[in-house]
Amino acid sequence: MLDNKDELKDRIAAKKHQLQAKLKELSADGREEARNSRDKLKAKLDELEGNLKDGWDKMSDGVAAKLNKWLDESD
């Protein structure tokens, strides 16, 4: 059975993959609106990487809360 950290990790991986696919799609679009959306997506992915800088094994409850918030805000 999955524990909370494994479930969070799976949810993060799925959302990250979705955002990366959208980022790749927007990269082919030269319109200003697409560039703005691309910049926002890149910032969201950078925020995720910053939260995971210590890795999953050293994740504190505070980081887990930030990641859950990140997931909620990414929808």
PQR file of N, CA, C, O and H, with PARSE charges and radii, in Angstrom:
ATOM      1  N   MET A   1       0.840  -1.178   0.000 -0.4000 1.5000
ATOM      2  CA  MET A   1       0.000   0.000   0.000 -0.0000 2.0000
ATOM      3  C   MET A   1       0.892   1.251   0.000  0.5500 1.7000
ATOM      4  O   MET A   1       1.945   1.282   0.636 -0.5500 1.4000
ATOM      5  N   LEU A   2       0.450   2.255  -0.714 -0.4000 1.5000
ATOM      6  CA  LEU A   2       1.211   3.492  -0.807 -0.0000 2.0000
ATOM      7  C   LEU A   2       1.055   4.322   0.460  0.5500 1.7000
ATOM      8  O   LEU A   2      -0.037   4.417   1.020 -0.5500 1.4000
ATOM      9  H   LEU A   2      -0.405   2.230  -1.230  0.4000 1.0000
ATOM     10  N   ASP A   3       2.151   4.920   0.905 -0.4000 1.5000
ATOM     11  CA  ASP A   3       2.019   5.867   2.006 -0.0000 2.0000
ATOM     12  C   ASP A   3       1.828   7.256   1.423  0.5500 1.7000
ATOM     13  O   ASP A   3       1.865   7.434   0.205 -0.5500 1.4000
ATOM     14  H   ASP A   3       3.038   4.843   0.450  0.4000 1.0000
ATOM     15  N   ASN A   4       1.625   8.231   2.282 -0.4000 1.5000
ATOM     16  CA  ASN A   4       1.316   9.593   1.829 -0.0000 2.0000
ATOM     17  C   ASN A   4       2.430  10.183   0.963  0.5500 1.7000
ATOM     18  O   ASN A   4       2.157  10.883  -0.012 -0.5500 1.4000
ATOM     19  H   ASN A   4       1.595   8.087   3.271  0.4000 1.0000
ATOM     20  N   LYS A   5       3.697   9.898   1.324 -0.4000 1.5000
ATOM     21  CA  LYS A   5       4.815  10.448   0.558 -0.0000 2.0000
ATOM     22  C   LYS A   5       4.842   9.852  -0.854  0.5500 1.7000
ATOM     23  O   LYS A   5       5.089  10.565  -1.827 -0.5500 1.4000
ATOM     24  H   LYS A   5       3.919   9.329   2.116  0.4000 1.0000
ATOM     25  N   ASP A   6       4.588   8.551  -0.961 -0.4000 1.5000
ATOM     26  CA  ASP A   6       4.569   7.917  -2.279 -0.0000 2.0000
ATOM     27  C   ASP A   6       3.421   8.455  -3.133  0.5500 1.7000
ATOM     28  O   ASP A   6       3.582   8.682  -4.332 -0.5500 1.4000
ATOM     29  H   ASP A   6       4.387   7.972  -0.171  0.4000 1.0000
ATOM     30  N   GLU A   7       2.269   8.655  -2.507 -0.4000 1.5000
ATOM     31  CA  GLU A   7       1.121   9.200  -3.228 -0.0000 2.0000
ATOM     32  C   GLU A   7       1.418  10.624  -3.704  0.5500 1.7000
ATOM     33  O   GLU A   7       1.114  10.979  -4.843 -0.5500 1.4000
ATOM     34  H   GLU A   7       2.138   8.471  -1.533  0.4000 1.0000
ATOM     35  N   LEU A   8       2.005  11.426  -2.836 -0.4000 1.5000
ATOM     36  CA  LEU A   8       2.369  12.797  -3.202 -0.0000 2.0000
ATOM     37  C   LEU A   8       3.384  12.786  -4.341  0.5500 1.7000
ATOM     38  O   LEU A   8       3.275  13.568  -5.286 -0.5500 1.4000
ATOM     39  H   LEU A   8       2.251  11.138  -1.911  0.4000 1.0000
ATOM     40  N   LYS A   9       4.355  11.912  -4.249 -0.4000 1.5000
ATOM     41  CA  LYS A   9       5.383  11.810  -5.282 -0.0000 2.0000
ATOM     42  C   LYS A   9       4.752  11.458  -6.629  0.5500 1.7000
ATOM     43  O   LYS A   9       5.124  12.033  -7.652 -0.5500 1.4000
ATOM     44  H   LYS A   9       4.444  11.277  -3.481  0.4000 1.0000
ATOM     45  N   ASP A  10       3.806  10.524  -6.642 -0.4000 1.5000
ATOM     46  CA  ASP A  10       3.128  10.137  -7.880 -0.0000 2.0000
ATOM     47  C   ASP A  10       2.296  11.292  -8.442  0.5500 1.7000
ATOM     48  O   ASP A  10       2.290  11.525  -9.651 -0.5500 1.4000
ATOM     49  H   ASP A  10       3.503  10.057  -5.811  0.4000 1.0000
ATOM     50  N   ARG A  11       1.600  12.008  -7.569 -0.4000 1.5000
ATOM     51  CA  ARG A  11       0.785  13.145  -8.010 -0.0000 2.0000
ATOM     52  C   ARG A  11       1.666  14.259  -8.576  0.5500 1.7000
ATOM     53  O   ARG A  11       1.329  14.872  -9.588 -0.5500 1.4000
ATOM     54  H   ARG A  11       1.605  11.819  -6.587  0.4000 1.0000
ATOM     55  N   ILE A  12       2.792  14.513  -7.915 -0.4000 1.5000
ATOM     56  CA  ILE A  12       3.735  15.535  -8.388 -0.0000 2.0000
ATOM     57  C   ILE A  12       4.297  15.135  -9.746  0.5500 1.7000
ATOM     58  O   ILE A  12       4.371  15.962 -10.655 -0.5500 1.4000
ATOM     59  H   ILE A  12       3.065  14.015  -7.092  0.4000 1.0000
ATOM     60  N   ALA A  13       4.692  13.877  -9.889 -0.4000 1.5000
ATOM     61  CA  ALA A  13       5.269  13.407 -11.151 -0.0000 2.0000
ATOM     62  C   ALA A  13       4.266  13.557 -12.298  0.5500 1.7000
ATOM     63  O   ALA A  13       4.635  13.982 -13.393 -0.5500 1.4000
ATOM     64  H   ALA A  13       4.632  13.205  -9.151  0.4000 1.0000
ATOM     65  N   ALA A  14       3.015  13.213 -12.051 -0.4000 1.5000
ATOM     66  CA  ALA A  14       1.987  13.328 -13.090 -0.0000 2.0000
ATOM     67  C   ALA A  14       1.765  14.789 -13.476  0.5500 1.7000
ATOM     68  O   ALA A  14       1.685  15.109 -14.661 -0.5500 1.4000
ATOM     69  H   ALA A  14       2.716  12.868 -11.162  0.4000 1.0000
ATOM     70  N   LYS A  15       1.666  15.673 -12.489 -0.4000 1.5000
ATOM     71  CA  LYS A  15       1.443  17.096 -12.763 -0.0000 2.0000
ATOM     72  C   LYS A  15       2.657  17.700 -13.469  0.5500 1.7000
ATOM     73  O   LYS A  15       2.509  18.503 -14.390 -0.5500 1.4000
ATOM     74  H   LYS A  15       1.732  15.413 -11.525  0.4000 1.0000
ATOM     75  N   LYS A  16       3.846  17.315 -13.036 -0.4000 1.5000
ATOM     76  CA  LYS A  16       5.068  17.827 -13.654 -0.0000 2.0000
ATOM     77  C   LYS A  16       5.113  17.412 -15.125  0.5500 1.7000
ATOM     78  O   LYS A  16       5.447  18.222 -15.990 -0.5500 1.4000
ATOM     79  H   LYS A  16       3.966  16.663 -12.287  0.4000 1.0000
ATOM     80  N   HIS A  17       4.783  16.169 -15.403 -0.4000 1.5000
ATOM     81  CA  HIS A  17       4.777  15.675 -16.773 -0.0000 2.0000
ATOM     82  C   HIS A  17       3.760  16.454 -17.620  0.5500 1.7000
ATOM     83  O   HIS A  17       4.044  16.824 -18.759 -0.5500 1.4000
ATOM     84  H   HIS A  17       4.512  15.511 -14.700  0.4000 1.0000
ATOM     85  N   GLN A  18       2.585  16.695 -17.055 -0.4000 1.5000
ATOM     86  CA  GLN A  18       1.544  17.454 -17.746 -0.0000 2.0000
ATOM     87  C   GLN A  18       2.020  18.879 -18.059  0.5500 1.7000
ATOM     88  O   GLN A  18       1.830  19.370 -19.171 -0.5500 1.4000
ATOM     89  H   GLN A  18       2.354  16.395 -16.130  0.4000 1.0000
ATOM     90  N   LEU A  19       2.633  19.531 -17.082 -0.4000 1.5000
ATOM     91  CA  LEU A  19       3.106  20.904 -17.283 -0.0000 2.0000
ATOM     92  C   LEU A  19       4.262  20.957 -18.280  0.5500 1.7000
ATOM     93  O   LEU A  19       4.351  21.891 -19.077 -0.5500 1.4000
ATOM     94  H   LEU A  19       2.788  19.132 -16.179  0.4000 1.0000
ATOM     95  N   GLN A  20       5.141  19.964 -18.241 -0.4000 1.5000
ATOM     96  CA  GLN A  20       6.252  19.937 -19.191 -0.0000 2.0000
ATOM     97  C   GLN A  20       5.744  19.744 -20.620  0.5500 1.7000
ATOM     98  O   GLN A  20       6.287  20.332 -21.555 -0.5500 1.4000
ATOM     99  H   GLN A  20       5.069  19.205 -17.594  0.4000 1.0000
ATOM    100  N   ALA A  21       4.711  18.927 -20.791 -0.4000 1.5000
ATOM    101  CA  ALA A  21       4.124  18.728 -22.112 -0.0000 2.0000
ATOM    102  C   ALA A  21       3.493  20.032 -22.611  0.5500 1.7000
ATOM    103  O   ALA A  21       3.639  20.388 -23.780 -0.5500 1.4000
ATOM    104  H   ALA A  21       4.271  18.449 -20.031  0.4000 1.0000
ATOM    105  N   LYS A  22       2.802  20.732 -21.733 -0.4000 1.5000
ATOM    106  CA  LYS A  22       2.189  22.006 -22.094 -0.0000 2.0000
ATOM    107  C   LYS A  22       3.272  23.038 -22.440  0.5500 1.7000
ATOM    108  O   LYS A  22       3.119  23.818 -23.380 -0.5500 1.4000
ATOM    109  H   LYS A  22       2.683  20.443 -20.783  0.4000 1.0000
ATOM    110  N   LEU A  23       4.363  23.030 -21.672 -0.4000 1.5000
ATOM    111  CA  LEU A  23       5.478  23.942 -21.930 -0.0000 2.0000
ATOM    112  C   LEU A  23       6.075  23.686 -23.313  0.5500 1.7000
ATOM    113  O   LEU A  23       6.379  24.623 -24.052 -0.5500 1.4000
ATOM    114  H   LEU A  23       4.488  22.396 -20.909  0.4000 1.0000
ATOM    115  N   LYS A  24       6.237  22.425 -23.649 -0.4000 1.5000
ATOM    116  CA  LYS A  24       6.773  22.068 -24.962 -0.0000 2.0000
ATOM    117  C   LYS A  24       5.828  22.529 -26.066  0.5500 1.7000
ATOM    118  O   LYS A  24       6.275  23.036 -27.095 -0.5500 1.4000
ATOM    119  H   LYS A  24       5.990  21.664 -23.049  0.4000 1.0000
ATOM    120  N   GLU A  25       4.544  22.359 -25.862 -0.4000 1.5000
ATOM    121  CA  GLU A  25       3.543  22.802 -26.827 -0.0000 2.0000
ATOM    122  C   GLU A  25       3.601  24.323 -27.014  0.5500 1.7000
ATOM    123  O   GLU A  25       3.543  24.820 -28.138 -0.5500 1.4000
ATOM    124  H   GLU A  25       4.181  21.948 -25.026  0.4000 1.0000
ATOM    125  N   LEU A  26       3.716  25.051 -25.905 -0.4000 1.5000
ATOM    126  CA  LEU A  26       3.765  26.515 -25.973 -0.0000 2.0000
ATOM    127  C   LEU A  26       5.060  27.026 -26.602  0.5500 1.7000
ATOM    128  O   LEU A  26       5.091  28.119 -27.167 -0.5500 1.4000
ATOM    129  H   LEU A  26       3.763  24.648 -24.992  0.4000 1.0000
ATOM    130  N   SER A  27       6.117  26.241 -26.503 -0.4000 1.5000
ATOM    131  CA  SER A  27       7.401  26.656 -27.068 -0.0000 2.0000
ATOM    132  C   SER A  27       7.329  26.800 -28.582  0.5500 1.7000
ATOM    133  O   SER A  27       8.093  27.559 -29.177 -0.5500 1.4000
ATOM    134  H   SER A  27       6.092  25.353 -26.043  0.4000 1.0000
ATOM    135  N   ALA A  28       6.414  26.073 -29.199 -0.4000 1.5000
ATOM    136  CA  ALA A  28       6.267  26.150 -30.651 -0.0000 2.0000
ATOM    137  C   ALA A  28       5.405  27.333 -31.085  0.5500 1.7000
ATOM    138  O   ALA A  28       5.324  27.640 -32.275 -0.5500 1.4000
ATOM    139  H   ALA A  28       5.793  25.456 -28.716  0.4000 1.0000
ATOM    140  N   ASP A  29       4.773  27.985 -30.142 -0.4000 1.5000
ATOM    141  CA  ASP A  29       3.872  29.099 -30.431 -0.0000 2.0000
ATOM    142  C   ASP A  29       4.599  30.413 -30.164  0.5500 1.7000
ATOM    143  O   ASP A  29       5.078  30.647 -29.055 -0.5500 1.4000
ATOM    144  H   ASP A  29       4.839  27.735 -29.176  0.4000 1.0000
ATOM    145  N   GLY A  30       4.678  31.256 -31.167 -0.4000 1.5000
ATOM    146  CA  GLY A  30       5.434  32.504 -31.045 -0.0000 2.0000
ATOM    147  C   GLY A  30       4.624  33.699 -30.567  0.5500 1.7000
ATOM    148  O   GLY A  30       5.171  34.791 -30.411 -0.5500 1.4000
ATOM    149  H   GLY A  30       4.289  31.066 -32.068  0.4000 1.0000
ATOM    150  N   ARG A  31       3.335  33.512 -30.334 -0.4000 1.5000
ATOM    151  CA  ARG A  31       2.510  34.644 -29.908 -0.0000 2.0000
ATOM    152  C   ARG A  31       2.897  35.105 -28.497  0.5500 1.7000
ATOM    153  O   ARG A  31       3.387  34.327 -27.679 -0.5500 1.4000
ATOM    154  H   ARG A  31       2.891  32.625 -30.462  0.4000 1.0000
ATOM    155  N   GLU A  32       2.663  36.377 -28.247 -0.4000 1.5000
ATOM    156  CA  GLU A  32       3.004  36.955 -26.946 -0.0000 2.0000
ATOM    157  C   GLU A  32       2.244  36.263 -25.818  0.5500 1.7000
ATOM    158  O   GLU A  32       2.808  36.007 -24.755 -0.5500 1.4000
ATOM    159  H   GLU A  32       2.265  37.010 -28.911  0.4000 1.0000
ATOM    160  N   GLU A  33       0.989  35.966 -26.042 -0.4000 1.5000
ATOM    161  CA  GLU A  33       0.188  35.269 -25.029 -0.0000 2.0000
ATOM    162  C   GLU A  33       0.804  33.912 -24.680  0.5500 1.7000
ATOM    163  O   GLU A  33       0.841  33.520 -23.514 -0.5500 1.4000
ATOM    164  H   GLU A  33       0.531  36.174 -26.907  0.4000 1.0000
ATOM    165  N   ALA A  34       1.279  33.210 -25.689 -0.4000 1.5000
ATOM    166  CA  ALA A  34       1.918  31.915 -25.465 -0.0000 2.0000
ATOM    167  C   ALA A  34       3.229  32.092 -24.699  0.5500 1.7000
ATOM    168  O   ALA A  34       3.556  31.289 -23.825 -0.5500 1.4000
ATOM    169  H   ALA A  34       1.249  33.529 -26.636  0.4000 1.0000
ATOM    170  N   ARG A  35       3.969  33.135 -25.026 -0.4000 1.5000
ATOM    171  CA  ARG A  35       5.230  33.393 -24.301 -0.0000 2.0000
ATOM    172  C   ARG A  35       4.959  33.682 -22.839  0.5500 1.7000
ATOM    173  O   ARG A  35       5.687  33.209 -21.967 -0.5500 1.4000
ATOM    174  H   ARG A  35       3.704  33.788 -25.735  0.4000 1.0000
ATOM    175  N   ASN A  36       3.911  34.460 -22.561 -0.4000 1.5000
ATOM    176  CA  ASN A  36       3.556  34.749 -21.173 -0.0000 2.0000
ATOM    177  C   ASN A  36       3.147  33.486 -20.429  0.5500 1.7000
ATOM    178  O   ASN A  36       3.550  33.277 -19.285 -0.5500 1.4000
ATOM    179  H   ASN A  36       3.320  34.844 -23.269  0.4000 1.0000
ATOM    180  N   SER A  37       2.355  32.652 -21.071 -0.4000 1.5000
ATOM    181  CA  SER A  37       1.941  31.383 -20.462 -0.0000 2.0000
ATOM    182  C   SER A  37       3.150  30.478 -20.230  0.5500 1.7000
ATOM    183  O   SER A  37       3.256  29.810 -19.201 -0.5500 1.4000
ATOM    184  H   SER A  37       2.028  32.822 -22.000  0.4000 1.0000
ATOM    185  N   ARG A  38       4.055  30.472 -21.202 -0.4000 1.5000
ATOM    186  CA  ARG A  38       5.268  29.660 -21.081 -0.0000 2.0000
ATOM    187  C   ARG A  38       6.106  30.130 -19.896  0.5500 1.7000
ATOM    188  O   ARG A  38       6.629  29.309 -19.142 -0.5500 1.4000
ATOM    189  H   ARG A  38       3.969  31.015 -22.038  0.4000 1.0000
ATOM    190  N   ASP A  39       6.237  31.438 -19.726 -0.4000 1.5000
ATOM    191  CA  ASP A  39       7.007  31.982 -18.606 -0.0000 2.0000
ATOM    192  C   ASP A  39       6.385  31.591 -17.262  0.5500 1.7000
ATOM    193  O   ASP A  39       7.097  31.273 -16.310 -0.5500 1.4000
ATOM    194  H   ASP A  39       5.813  32.106 -20.338  0.4000 1.0000
ATOM    195  N   LYS A  40       5.052  31.619 -17.198 -0.4000 1.5000
ATOM    196  CA  LYS A  40       4.363  31.236 -15.958 -0.0000 2.0000
ATOM    197  C   LYS A  40       4.558  29.758 -15.655  0.5500 1.7000
ATOM    198  O   LYS A  40       4.786  29.378 -14.507 -0.5500 1.4000
ATOM    199  H   LYS A  40       4.474  31.878 -17.972  0.4000 1.0000
ATOM    200  N   LEU A  41       4.466  28.921 -16.693 -0.4000 1.5000
ATOM    201  CA  LEU A  41       4.681  27.484 -16.492 -0.0000 2.0000
ATOM    202  C   LEU A  41       6.109  27.200 -16.047  0.5500 1.7000
ATOM    203  O   LEU A  41       6.342  26.380 -15.159 -0.5500 1.4000
ATOM    204  H   LEU A  41       4.280  29.230 -17.626  0.4000 1.0000
ATOM    205  N   LYS A  42       7.050  27.878 -16.667 -0.4000 1.5000
ATOM    206  CA  LYS A  42       8.461  27.698 -16.300 -0.0000 2.0000
ATOM    207  C   LYS A  42       8.674  28.092 -14.837  0.5500 1.7000
ATOM    208  O   LYS A  42       9.405  27.416 -14.113 -0.5500 1.4000
ATOM    209  H   LYS A  42       6.860  28.544 -17.388  0.4000 1.0000
ATOM    210  N   ALA A  43       8.046  29.167 -14.408 -0.4000 1.5000
ATOM    211  CA  ALA A  43       8.165  29.600 -13.014 -0.0000 2.0000
ATOM    212  C   ALA A  43       7.567  28.551 -12.068  0.5500 1.7000
ATOM    213  O   ALA A  43       8.124  28.297 -11.000 -0.5500 1.4000
ATOM    214  H   ALA A  43       7.452  29.716 -14.997  0.4000 1.0000
ATOM    215  N   LYS A  44       6.448  27.946 -12.449 -0.4000 1.5000
ATOM    216  CA  LYS A  44       5.828  26.908 -11.623 -0.0000 2.0000
ATOM    217  C   LYS A  44       6.748  25.692 -11.511  0.5500 1.7000
ATOM    218  O   LYS A  44       6.896  25.115 -10.433 -0.5500 1.4000
ATOM    219  H   LYS A  44       5.996  28.152 -13.317  0.4000 1.0000
ATOM    220  N   LEU A  45       7.359  25.312 -12.620 -0.4000 1.5000
ATOM    221  CA  LEU A  45       8.271  24.169 -12.599 -0.0000 2.0000
ATOM    222  C   LEU A  45       9.533  24.491 -11.796  0.5500 1.7000
ATOM    223  O   LEU A  45      10.059  23.627 -11.093 -0.5500 1.4000
ATOM    224  H   LEU A  45       7.239  25.781 -13.496  0.4000 1.0000
ATOM    225  N   ASP A  46      10.016  25.718 -11.896 -0.4000 1.5000
ATOM    226  CA  ASP A  46      11.176  26.134 -11.105 -0.0000 2.0000
ATOM    227  C   ASP A  46      10.843  26.116  -9.610  0.5500 1.7000
ATOM    228  O   ASP A  46      11.669  25.720  -8.787 -0.5500 1.4000
ATOM    229  H   ASP A  46       9.589  26.420 -12.466  0.4000 1.0000
ATOM    230  N   GLU A  47       9.633  26.546  -9.273 -0.4000 1.5000
ATOM    231  CA  GLU A  47       9.194  26.513  -7.877 -0.0000 2.0000
ATOM    232  C   GLU A  47       9.186  25.073  -7.364  0.5500 1.7000
ATOM    233  O   GLU A  47       9.617  24.804  -6.243 -0.5500 1.4000
ATOM    234  H   GLU A  47       8.963  26.867  -9.942  0.4000 1.0000
ATOM    235  N   LEU A  48       8.696  24.160  -8.184 -0.4000 1.5000
ATOM    236  CA  LEU A  48       8.681  22.748  -7.802 -0.0000 2.0000
ATOM    237  C   LEU A  48      10.094  22.246  -7.545  0.5500 1.7000
ATOM    238  O   LEU A  48      10.358  21.613  -6.523 -0.5500 1.4000
ATOM    239  H   LEU A  48       8.346  24.378  -9.095  0.4000 1.0000
ATOM    240  N   GLU A  49      10.991  22.527  -8.465 -0.4000 1.5000
ATOM    241  CA  GLU A  49      12.376  22.074  -8.304 -0.0000 2.0000
ATOM    242  C   GLU A  49      13.009  22.654  -7.047  0.5500 1.7000
ATOM    243  O   GLU A  49      13.775  21.973  -6.365 -0.5500 1.4000
ATOM    244  H   GLU A  49      10.776  23.042  -9.295  0.4000 1.0000
ATOM    245  N   GLY A  50      12.696  23.897  -6.739 -0.4000 1.5000
ATOM    246  CA  GLY A  50      13.208  24.512  -5.515 -0.0000 2.0000
ATOM    247  C   GLY A  50      12.702  23.791  -4.271  0.5500 1.7000
ATOM    248  O   GLY A  50      13.450  23.595  -3.313 -0.5500 1.4000
ATOM    249  H   GLY A  50      12.074  24.450  -7.293  0.4000 1.0000
ATOM    250  N   ASN A  51      11.435  23.399  -4.289 -0.4000 1.5000
ATOM    251  CA  ASN A  51      10.865  22.680  -3.145 -0.0000 2.0000
ATOM    252  C   ASN A  51      11.450  21.279  -2.993  0.5500 1.7000
ATOM    253  O   ASN A  51      11.472  20.726  -1.894 -0.5500 1.4000
ATOM    254  H   ASN A  51      10.827  23.558  -5.067  0.4000 1.0000
ATOM    255  N   LEU A  52      11.921  20.712  -4.094 -0.4000 1.5000
ATOM    256  CA  LEU A  52      12.455  19.340  -4.062 -0.0000 2.0000
ATOM    257  C   LEU A  52      13.980  19.292  -4.022  0.5500 1.7000
ATOM    258  O   LEU A  52      14.573  18.232  -4.226 -0.5500 1.4000
ATOM    259  H   LEU A  52      11.903  21.162  -4.987  0.4000 1.0000
ATOM    260  N   LYS A  53      14.611  20.424  -3.764 -0.4000 1.5000
ATOM    261  CA  LYS A  53      16.080  20.479  -3.840 -0.0000 2.0000
ATOM    262  C   LYS A  53      16.776  19.509  -2.887  0.5500 1.7000
ATOM    263  O   LYS A  53      17.886  19.060  -3.174 -0.5500 1.4000
ATOM    264  H   LYS A  53      14.129  21.285  -3.599  0.4000 1.0000
ATOM    265  N   ASP A  54      16.142  19.176  -1.756 -0.4000 1.5000
ATOM    266  CA  ASP A  54      16.751  18.245  -0.804 -0.0000 2.0000
ATOM    267  C   ASP A  54      16.374  16.793  -1.074  0.5500 1.7000
ATOM    268  O   ASP A  54      16.859  15.890  -0.393 -0.5500 1.4000
ATOM    269  H   ASP A  54      15.241  19.541  -1.522  0.4000 1.0000
ATOM    270  N   GLY A  55      15.517  16.562  -2.059 -0.4000 1.5000
ATOM    271  CA  GLY A  55      15.118  15.210  -2.430 -0.0000 2.0000
ATOM    272  C   GLY A  55      13.921  14.713  -1.632  0.5500 1.7000
ATOM    273  O   GLY A  55      13.528  15.305  -0.626 -0.5500 1.4000
ATOM    274  H   GLY A  55      15.122  17.296  -2.613  0.4000 1.0000
ATOM    275  N   TRP A  56      13.367  13.638  -2.097 -0.4000 1.5000
ATOM    276  CA  TRP A  56      12.173  13.061  -1.476 -0.0000 2.0000
ATOM    277  C   TRP A  56      12.481  12.437  -0.123  0.5500 1.7000
ATOM    278  O   TRP A  56      11.631  12.445   0.768 -0.5500 1.4000
ATOM    279  H   TRP A  56      13.686  13.158  -2.914  0.4000 1.0000
ATOM    280  N   ASP A  57      13.674  11.901   0.044 -0.4000 1.5000
ATOM    281  CA  ASP A  57      14.013  11.212   1.291 -0.0000 2.0000
ATOM    282  C   ASP A  57      14.125  12.169   2.472  0.5500 1.7000
ATOM    283  O   ASP A  57      13.927  11.764   3.617 -0.5500 1.4000
ATOM    284  H   ASP A  57      14.365  11.895  -0.679  0.4000 1.0000
ATOM    285  N   LYS A  58      14.437  13.419   2.206 -0.4000 1.5000
ATOM    286  CA  LYS A  58      14.616  14.403   3.278 -0.0000 2.0000
ATOM    287  C   LYS A  58      13.456  15.393   3.350  0.5500 1.7000
ATOM    288  O   LYS A  58      13.588  16.474   3.925 -0.5500 1.4000
ATOM    289  H   LYS A  58      14.597  13.748   1.275  0.4000 1.0000
ATOM    290  N   MET A  59      12.328  15.020   2.769 -0.4000 1.5000
ATOM    291  CA  MET A  59      11.185  15.918   2.715 -0.0000 2.0000
ATOM    292  C   MET A  59      10.538  16.066   4.089  0.5500 1.7000
ATOM    293  O   MET A  59      10.149  15.083   4.720 -0.5500 1.4000
ATOM    294  H   MET A  59      12.220  14.142   2.302  0.4000 1.0000
ATOM    295  N   SER A  60      10.432  17.309   4.533 -0.4000 1.5000
ATOM    296  CA  SER A  60       9.790  17.597   5.817 -0.0000 2.0000
ATOM    297  C   SER A  60       8.286  17.759   5.612  0.5500 1.7000
ATOM    298  O   SER A  60       7.798  17.807   4.483 -0.5500 1.4000
ATOM    299  H   SER A  60      10.748  18.107   4.020  0.4000 1.0000
ATOM    300  N   ASP A  61       7.570  17.842   6.722 -0.4000 1.5000
ATOM    301  CA  ASP A  61       6.126  18.080   6.639 -0.0000 2.0000
ATOM    302  C   ASP A  61       5.839  19.444   6.010  0.5500 1.7000
ATOM    303  O   ASP A  61       4.857  19.605   5.286 -0.5500 1.4000
ATOM    304  H   ASP A  61       7.966  17.804   7.639  0.4000 1.0000
ATOM    305  N   GLY A  62       6.701  20.422   6.291 -0.4000 1.5000
ATOM    306  CA  GLY A  62       6.534  21.749   5.708 -0.0000 2.0000
ATOM    307  C   GLY A  62       6.675  21.731   4.193  0.5500 1.7000
ATOM    308  O   GLY A  62       5.918  22.395   3.486 -0.5500 1.4000
ATOM    309  H   GLY A  62       7.499  20.291   6.879  0.4000 1.0000
ATOM    310  N   VAL A  63       7.639  20.973   3.700 -0.4000 1.5000
ATOM    311  CA  VAL A  63       7.832  20.859   2.255 -0.0000 2.0000
ATOM    312  C   VAL A  63       6.650  20.105   1.640  0.5500 1.7000
ATOM    313  O   VAL A  63       6.172  20.467   0.565 -0.5500 1.4000
ATOM    314  H   VAL A  63       8.254  20.433   4.275  0.4000 1.0000
ATOM    315  N   ALA A  64       6.189  19.075   2.310 -0.4000 1.5000
ATOM    316  CA  ALA A  64       5.025  18.332   1.813 -0.0000 2.0000
ATOM    317  C   ALA A  64       3.815  19.252   1.697  0.5500 1.7000
ATOM    318  O   ALA A  64       3.055  19.161   0.733 -0.5500 1.4000
ATOM    319  H   ALA A  64       6.578  18.781   3.184  0.4000 1.0000
ATOM    320  N   ALA A  65       3.635  20.130   2.666 -0.4000 1.5000
ATOM    321  CA  ALA A  65       2.528  21.084   2.624 -0.0000 2.0000
ATOM    322  C   ALA A  65       2.691  22.039   1.440  0.5500 1.7000
ATOM    323  O   ALA A  65       1.718  22.354   0.756 -0.5500 1.4000
ATOM    324  H   ALA A  65       4.253  20.204   3.449  0.4000 1.0000
ATOM    325  N   LYS A  66       3.927  22.500   1.199 -0.4000 1.5000
ATOM    326  CA  LYS A  66       4.189  23.380   0.054 -0.0000 2.0000
ATOM    327  C   LYS A  66       3.885  22.661  -1.259  0.5500 1.7000
ATOM    328  O   LYS A  66       3.327  23.251  -2.185 -0.5500 1.4000
ATOM    329  H   LYS A  66       4.718  22.244   1.754  0.4000 1.0000
ATOM    330  N   LEU A  67       4.256  21.389  -1.329 -0.4000 1.5000
ATOM    331  CA  LEU A  67       4.013  20.622  -2.550 -0.0000 2.0000
ATOM    332  C   LEU A  67       2.518  20.411  -2.781  0.5500 1.7000
ATOM    333  O   LEU A  67       2.048  20.497  -3.915 -0.5500 1.4000
ATOM    334  H   LEU A  67       4.709  20.910  -0.577  0.4000 1.0000
ATOM    335  N   ASN A  68       1.777  20.138  -1.721 -0.4000 1.5000
ATOM    336  CA  ASN A  68       0.328  19.992  -1.856 -0.0000 2.0000
ATOM    337  C   ASN A  68      -0.300  21.312  -2.316  0.5500 1.7000
ATOM    338  O   ASN A  68      -1.210  21.321  -3.145 -0.5500 1.4000
ATOM    339  H   ASN A  68       2.159  20.068  -0.800  0.4000 1.0000
ATOM    340  N   LYS A  69       0.194  22.413  -1.772 -0.4000 1.5000
ATOM    341  CA  LYS A  69      -0.294  23.726  -2.192 -0.0000 2.0000
ATOM    342  C   LYS A  69       0.053  23.970  -3.659  0.5500 1.7000
ATOM    343  O   LYS A  69      -0.764  24.495  -4.416 -0.5500 1.4000
ATOM    344  H   LYS A  69       0.933  22.405  -1.099  0.4000 1.0000
ATOM    345  N   TRP A  70       1.260  23.591  -4.055 -0.4000 1.5000
ATOM    346  CA  TRP A  70       1.680  23.734  -5.442 -0.0000 2.0000
ATOM    347  C   TRP A  70       0.751  22.958  -6.360  0.5500 1.7000
ATOM    348  O   TRP A  70       0.357  23.457  -7.415 -0.5500 1.4000
ATOM    349  H   TRP A  70       1.923  23.164  -3.440  0.4000 1.0000
ATOM    350  N   LEU A  71       0.401  21.750  -5.969 -0.4000 1.5000
ATOM    351  CA  LEU A  71      -0.535  20.959  -6.771 -0.0000 2.0000
ATOM    352  C   LEU A  71      -1.884  21.647  -6.897  0.5500 1.7000
ATOM    353  O   LEU A  71      -2.461  21.704  -7.983 -0.5500 1.4000
ATOM    354  H   LEU A  71       0.720  21.344  -5.112  0.4000 1.0000
ATOM    355  N   ASP A  72      -2.383  22.168  -5.787 -0.4000 1.5000
ATOM    356  CA  ASP A  72      -3.683  22.848  -5.798 -0.0000 2.0000
ATOM    357  C   ASP A  72      -3.654  24.082  -6.697  0.5500 1.7000
ATOM    358  O   ASP A  72      -4.614  24.347  -7.420 -0.5500 1.4000
ATOM    359  H   ASP A  72      -1.914  22.122  -4.905  0.4000 1.0000
ATOM    360  N   GLU A  73      -2.562  24.830  -6.652 -0.4000 1.5000
ATOM    361  CA  GLU A  73      -2.443  26.055  -7.447 -0.0000 2.0000
ATOM    362  C   GLU A  73      -2.170  25.777  -8.921  0.5500 1.7000
ATOM    363  O   GLU A  73      -2.371  26.651  -9.764 -0.5500 1.4000
ATOM    364  H   GLU A  73      -1.783  24.614  -6.064  0.4000 1.0000
ATOM    365  N   SER A  74      -1.718  24.577  -9.235 -0.4000 1.5000
ATOM    366  CA  SER A  74      -1.382  24.236 -10.602 -0.0000 2.0000
ATOM    367  C   SER A  74      -2.591  23.765 -11.386  0.5500 1.7000
ATOM    368  O   SER A  74      -2.503  23.569 -12.598 -0.5500 1.4000
ATOM    369  H   SER A  74      -1.555  23.866  -8.550  0.4000 1.0000
ATOM    370  N   ASP A  75      -3.702  23.582 -10.726 -0.4000 1.5000
ATOM    371  CA  ASP A  75      -4.912  23.102 -11.428 -0.0000 2.0000
ATOM    372  C   ASP A  75      -5.636  24.234 -12.109  0.5500 1.7000
ATOM    373  O   ASP A  75      -6.669  24.014 -12.743 -0.5500 1.4000
ATOM    374  H   ASP A  75      -3.773  23.741  -9.741  0.4000 1.0000
TER
END
